[in-house]
């Protein structure tokens, strides 16, 4: 029996030695990168939806009956959103660098890694909330009548298969649908 136990032990040790380099070499950030890539794609779509909202409102200012003051407010809100977006994206990138640095540092403790991950997620949350705030600010600039005209023009575009909106999972459409209700 001892010969069988020693052969089994040798096989287990061999399997561990062969498999260990693959485990050590595994990239702990690989799965988060995949998540980041799909999140990056979603963020790009949402950014377009915010830009689309502002540009749609400004492009249809005359049809919607927007005053010069409303147009100025929309332009100002759009500029402020663009500035906030630049700051927010930089904060996300910096936080992600910190996470990757700590993950690859064998001496970093889990508490520091967890803190860095939380900061990274907080930066993403800020970016997302700023998108929502910008759309709400744009929609709040409209009177109820103007909002209804804009909604119906968006519905017409969606029925014809153009544009973006709540039907396509876009934040601008969702906010516009829920605002002024």
C-alpha positions as a printed Julia matrix, in Angstrom:
181×3 Matrix{Float64}:
   0.0    0.0     0.0
   2.84   2.39    0.71
   4.06   2.09   -2.89
   0.59   3.03   -4.15
   0.41   6.01   -1.74
   3.83   7.22   -2.8
   2.92   6.96   -6.51
  -0.33   8.85   -5.92
   1.55  11.5    -3.96
   4.1   11.76   -6.78
   1.32  12.16   -9.36
  -0.4   14.84   -7.28
   2.88  16.71   -6.78
   3.64  16.48  -10.49
   0.2   17.8   -11.39
   0.64  20.66   -8.93
   4.07  21.54  -10.26
   2.84  21.5   -13.84
  -0.32  23.47  -13.04
   1.25  25.94  -10.61
   3.03  28.1   -13.2
  -0.27  28.54  -15.06
  -1.96  29.7   -11.85
   0.9   32.02  -10.93
   0.98  33.45  -14.45
  -2.81  33.99  -14.57
  -3.75  37.64  -14.93
  -5.98  38.61  -11.99
  -7.17  41.64  -13.93
  -8.29  39.71  -17.03
 -11.95  39.37  -16.07
 -12.17  42.97  -14.9
 -10.75  44.06  -18.25
 -13.55  42.23  -20.06
 -16.08  43.92  -17.8
 -14.36  47.24  -18.4
 -14.53  46.78  -22.16
 -18.28  46.13  -22.15
 -18.74  48.96  -19.63
 -16.61  51.2   -21.87
 -18.89  50.38  -24.82
 -21.98  51.16  -22.73
 -20.44  54.42  -21.48
 -19.68  55.5   -25.05
 -23.32  54.85  -26.0
 -24.57  56.78  -22.98
 -22.23  59.68  -23.75
 -23.68  59.8   -27.25
 -27.17  59.81  -25.77
 -26.39  62.88  -23.65
 -24.78  64.67  -26.6
 -27.69  63.57  -28.77
 -30.16  64.99  -26.25
 -28.5   68.4   -26.19
 -27.97  68.52  -29.95
 -31.52  67.35  -30.63
 -32.97  70.04  -28.41
 -30.76  72.74  -29.93
 -31.34  71.53  -33.49
 -35.12  71.63  -32.95
 -35.1   74.84  -30.9
 -37.25  76.7   -33.4
 -39.82  73.89  -33.79
 -39.99  73.49  -30.0
 -40.36  77.25  -29.53
 -37.33  77.58  -27.25
 -36.52  81.1   -26.09
 -33.05  82.6   -26.39
 -32.69  82.12  -22.62
 -33.55  78.41  -22.9
 -31.06  77.95  -25.74
 -28.36  79.7   -23.7
 -29.15  77.48  -20.69
 -28.93  74.36  -22.83
 -25.61  75.43  -24.35
 -24.21  76.25  -20.91
 -25.4   72.93  -19.49
 -23.84  71.08  -22.41
 -20.46  72.79  -21.85
 -20.59  72.08  -18.11
 -21.43  68.45  -18.78
 -18.51  68.11  -21.2
 -16.12  69.56  -18.59
 -17.49  67.29  -15.86
 -17.24  64.29  -18.17
 -13.56  65.0   -18.87
 -12.86  65.26  -15.12
 -14.92  62.15  -14.34
 -13.27  60.04  -17.04
  -9.84  61.1   -15.78
 -10.83  60.1   -12.23
 -11.98  56.68  -13.49
  -8.73  56.12  -15.38
  -6.6   57.17  -12.41
  -8.58  54.93  -10.07
  -8.21  52.0   -12.47
  -4.44  52.54  -12.64
  -4.32  52.43   -8.85
  -6.33  49.2    -8.76
  -4.1   47.51  -11.35
  -0.97  48.67   -9.55
  -2.15  47.27   -6.23
  -3.42  44.0    -7.74
   0.0   43.32   -9.26
   1.86  44.35   -6.09
   2.41  41.14   -4.12
   2.95  43.17   -0.93
  -0.32  45.12   -1.14
  -2.86  44.03    1.43
  -6.46  43.25    0.53
  -7.78  46.27    2.46
  -5.84  48.62    0.19
  -7.02  46.75   -2.92
 -10.64  46.84   -1.72
 -10.35  50.57   -1.03
  -8.94  51.19   -4.51
 -11.72  49.14   -6.13
 -14.34  51.1    -4.18
 -12.77  54.38   -5.34
 -12.81  53.13   -8.92
 -16.48  52.2    -8.69
 -17.29  55.53   -6.99
 -15.62  57.35   -9.91
 -17.75  55.36  -12.38
 -20.86  56.16  -10.36
 -20.01  59.87  -10.46
 -19.62  59.69  -14.24
 -22.99  57.99  -14.6
 -24.75  60.38  -12.22
 -23.34  63.39  -14.06
 -24.9   62.02  -17.27
 -28.25  61.71  -15.55
 -27.98  65.2   -14.03
 -27.11  66.72  -17.41
 -30.1   65.12  -19.11
 -32.4   66.15  -16.28
 -31.08  69.7   -16.48
 -31.72  69.77  -20.22
 -35.23  68.41  -19.83
 -35.98  70.79  -16.93
 -35.21  73.7   -19.25
 -38.31  72.87  -21.28
 -41.87  73.86  -20.51
 -44.37  70.98  -20.29
 -45.64  71.81  -23.78
 -42.15  71.86  -25.25
 -41.34  68.58  -23.54
 -44.44  66.98  -25.02
 -43.48  68.23  -28.53
 -39.96  66.87  -28.07
 -41.25  63.51  -26.8
 -43.6   63.14  -29.74
 -40.84  64.02  -32.23
 -38.61  61.41  -30.56
 -41.42  58.85  -30.72
 -41.82  59.58  -34.43
 -38.08  59.11  -34.99
 -38.12  55.79  -33.1
 -41.12  54.56  -35.04
 -39.14  55.25  -38.21
 -36.13  53.42  -36.76
 -33.91  56.44  -36.21
 -32.18  57.95  -33.21
 -31.86  56.66  -29.68
 -34.21  56.64  -26.77
 -35.89  54.77  -23.94
 -37.04  52.08  -26.34
 -33.38  51.41  -27.13
 -32.22  51.51  -23.51
 -30.84  55.03  -23.56
 -30.65  57.16  -20.44
 -31.89  60.31  -22.2
 -35.11  58.63  -23.21
 -35.6   57.14  -19.76
 -35.09  60.5   -18.06
 -37.26  62.32  -20.59
 -40.01  59.77  -20.13
 -39.97  60.12  -16.35
 -39.54  63.91  -16.13
 -42.42  66.36  -15.86
 -44.84  63.47  -15.2
